[in-house]
Amino acid sequence: MPLTRKAYRAAILHSIADPAEVGIEASYEYFEDGLLVVDNGKISALGHASELLPTLPADLEITQYQDALITAGFIDTHIHLPQTGMVGAYGEQLLDWLNTYTFPCESQFADKAHADEVADIFIKELLRNGTTTALVFGSVHPQSVNSFFEAAQQLDLRMIAGKVMMDRNAPDYLTDTAESSYVESKALIERWHGKGRLHYAVTPRFAPTSTPEQLTLAGQLLTEYPDLYMQTHISENLKEIEWVKELFPERKGYLDVYDHYQLLGERSVFAHGVHLCDAECARLAETGSAISFCPTSNFFLGSGLFNLPMAEKHKLNVGLGTDIGGGTSFSLLQTLNEAYKVMQLQGARLSPFKSLYLATLGGARALRLEDKIGNLQPGTDADFLVLDYNATPLLGYRLKQANNIAETLFVLMTLGDDRTVLQTYAAGNLVHQR
């Protein structure tokens, strides 16, 4: 269907730089009465309504919102599709939680019909929460990725996903082999990578569940297809770190395992990084790798507190992750609520503008997609959301007391959730309406 030019008028806010690098004032643009113009799925103009309106055709369709804020679509840099059905599972820390809940839940994805059903629920949840791009773990079954990409392609979403590679330390019903994981990943790459707005991520679950042979082949895939992504987990839990030391005694530490198998690079995203040291942060930054900060999950599984100031010191790219199902909400607003508390517990501050950066442009930079998504600059994909100031009675009342955009933004991130997202647009198309 042909897309036409449309415009959207409301308060508009987007992130244009990392506050840690340029200071808060230079990190965002805010238009109290703004106008966003979309042409054929891309943003063609952004500015004050009073300045832009005279330059546009008189018959242009303009959607106007009262008591609402337009911002860039949220970017979730770490989430598990197959764990949708076990969110909020009680009472375990990471390793026991995997065996008790995660692996049995993921085994259901051997069935394509089940994978199709969950992919549909999963994408609807993302869009309902304003997430327009996600870096997604499938299960070990190729059909989990096929189902997800089929559903994402129908809506022209920018999504990244991969089949889990896992050939040891997991139940027999859920392991592949080094060779089969390579062959199946390669087939998925050939089918999906670069198709529309879809990208593939090589996905070893984490070092303990891959043999050296499998990690070697994961690295080989990255050399065969230079613009692939790589996603895995690192330093989430102290027992996990000890386990990695036992399994790879010849390596200097957890990160060095991945480094040895050539899995660090500009499109490599490591989830959690709660217990990284200075030297590991420096190495990640040096290789252009990124960390996905998953505060909700780190609280829920008792893993620890991510040291964002240390990452900032090393100029390490950091995005935000919900980590469904270790995390308990698809909402990046709720995730930012938890991120604020993580900083508070470490005696550090998280400004609302840094939060906005983490949920949008920071995630785009972590994924090397900042020229396409992450803010509302002309030329970027028209992935954006409309946040409703009156989504709940309490939110509406509280925002009437807000004196400036910083306070408004902080209240949205503290009291907001899926109900706050009035509409979600992807490539200029309305893909969610509350």
C-alpha positions, 0 to 999 in steps of 0.5 A, spaced: 500 500 500 502 506 498 504 510 504 503 518 503 505 524 507 502 525 514 504 529 520 503 529 527 502 534 532 504 534 540 509 535 545 515 532 542 522 530 545 527 525 543 535 524 545 540 526 540 546 525 545 549 521 551 548 526 557 554 523 560 558 525 554 555 532 552 551 534 559 544 534 560 542 540 556 545 538 550 543 531 550 535 532 547 531 536 543 524 538 546 518 542 542 513 544 547 508 544 541 512 540 535 510 537 529 513 530 526 512 529 518 513 522 515 514 521 508 513 513 506 515 510 512 521 515 514 521 522 518 522 528 513 521 534 518 521 535 525 520 542 529 516 547 532 509 547 529 509 554 528 515 554 524 513 548 520 506 548 518 507 554 513 511 550 509 506 544 508 501 543 504 494 546 506 491 539 505 496 535 509 493 530 514 495 532 521 493 528 527 493 532 533 494 530 540 492 533 547 496 532 553 501 527 550 508 526 548 511 523 542 518 520 542 522 515 539 520 508 539 523 504 545 529 499 543 530 493 547 537 490 547 535 483 551 529 479 551 527 472 550 521 470 546 520 463 548 520 465 556 514 469 554 510 463 558 514 463 564 514 470 566 514 471 573 516 464 575 517 464 583 523 463 587 530 461 584 536 464 582 539 464 575 542 457 574 536 453 578 531 458 575 534 455 568 533 448 570 526 449 573 522 453 569 526 456 562 528 449 559 522 446 560 518 452 557 523 453 551 522 445 549 515 447 547 518 451 541 519 444 537 512 445 535 511 450 529 504 452 531 506 453 538 512 458 536 507 462 531 502 463 537 507 465 542 511 470 536 504 473 535 503 474 543 510 477 544 510 482 538 503 484 540 506 485 547 512 489 545 508 494 541 503 495 546 509 497 550 512 502 545 518 497 543 519 498 536 526 494 535 528 488 540 534 484 540 531 477 541 533 470 543 529 464 540 530 457 542 534 452 540 529 450 535 530 454 528 522 455 528 522 459 533 526 464 529 522 463 523 515 464 527 518 471 530 521 473 523 515 472 519 510 475 524 515 481 524 516 482 517 508 482 516 508 489 520 515 491 517 518 492 524 526 493 525 528 486 529 534 482 530 533 475 532 537 468 533 537 461 534 540 459 541 546 455 540 547 450 546 550 443 545 552 442 553 550 443 560 542 443 558 537 437 558 538 432 552 531 435 549 534 442 548 541 441 545 543 441 538 551 440 536 556 444 534 555 442 527 547 442 527 547 449 530 552 452 525 548 449 519 541 451 522 544 458 524 547 459 516 540 457 513 536 462 518 542 467 516 541 466 508 533 466 509 532 472 513 538 477 514 537 483 511 530 482 509 526 488 509 528 491 516 530 484 519 537 482 522 540 476 524 544 475 531 549 469 532 546 467 539 550 462 543 546 462 550 552 463 554 559 460 555 557 454 560 552 451 555 557 451 549 563 447 547 569 450 545 567 447 538 561 451 538 564 457 540 569 456 534 563 456 529 559 461 532 566 466 531 566 463 524 559 465 522 561 472 524 567 472 519 563 469 514 557 474 514 561 481 516 554 485 518 551 479 523 550 481 530 552 476 536 548 476 543 550 472 549 550 473 556 556 475 561 557 476 568 550 476 571 550 471 577 556 470 581 555 462 581 555 463 574 562 466 573 565 461 578 562 455 573 565 459 567 572 459 571 571 451 572 569 450 565 574 454 562 580 454 566 585 456 561 582 463 560 583 469 564 576 470 566 569 470 563 570 475 558 576 472 555 572 466 553 568 470 548 574 474 546 578 468 545 573 465 540 572 472 537 565 474 539 567 481 541 566 486 536 561 492 534 555 488 533 556 484 539 551 485 545 553 482 552 547 481 557 547 483 564 555 485 565 553 486 573 560 483 575 564 486 570 571 489 572 574 495 570 579 491 565 573 487 562 569 494 561 575 497 557 576 491 553 569 491 551 569 498 549 576 497 545 572 492 541 566 496 540 562 491 544 556 493 548 552 491 554 545 490 555 543 493 562 537 489 565 535 492 572 528 488 572 531 481 571 537 483 575 533 485 581 528 479 580 533 473 580 537 477 585 543 477 581 546 484 583 547 491 581 550 494 574 555 499 575 553 504 569 558 509 572 564 505 570 561 503 563 560 511 562 567 512 564 570 507 559 565 510 554 562 503 553 555 503 549 550 501 554 542 499 552 537 497 556 534 490 556 527 487 559 530 480 559 523 477 559 522 472 562 527 473 568 525 480 567 517 481 569 515 487 564 515 488 557 515 495 559 521 499 558 518 505 562 518 500 568 525 497 566 527 505 567 523 505 574 528 499 576 534 502 573 533 508 577 533 504 583 539 500 581 543 507 581 540 510 588 542 503 591 549 505 589 549 512 591 549 514 583 544 519 580 540 517 573 537 523 570 530 522 566 534 524 560 539 519 561 534 514 562 531 516 555 537 516 552 538 508 554 531 506 552 532 509 545 538 512 542 543 508 547 540 502 544 540 504 537 548 505 538 549 499 542 546 496 535 550 500 531 543 503 528 543 510 530 543 512 523 536 509 522 532 508 529 533 511 536 531 518 535 526 523 531 532 526 526 529 527 519 532 521 515 531 516 520 525 510 520 519 513 522 518 508 529 515 513 534 510 512 540 505 517 543 505 517 550 498 519 554 499 524 560 492 521 562 493 514 562 491 513 569 488 517 574 494 518 578 498 519 572 494 525 570 493 528 577 501 527 578 503 530 571 498 537 573 503 538 578 510 537 574 513 544 572 518 542 566 519 536 561 524 533 566 519 532 571 514 530 566 519 525 563 521 522 570 514 521 572 512 518 566 518 513 567 516 512 574 508 511 574 508 509 567 507 502 564 504 499 557 497 503 559 501 510 558 503 508 550 497 510 546 499 509 539 506 505 537 508 507 529 513 503 525 516 505 519 510 510 519 504 505 520 500 505 526 502 498 529 498 499 536 493 503 538 491 502 546 
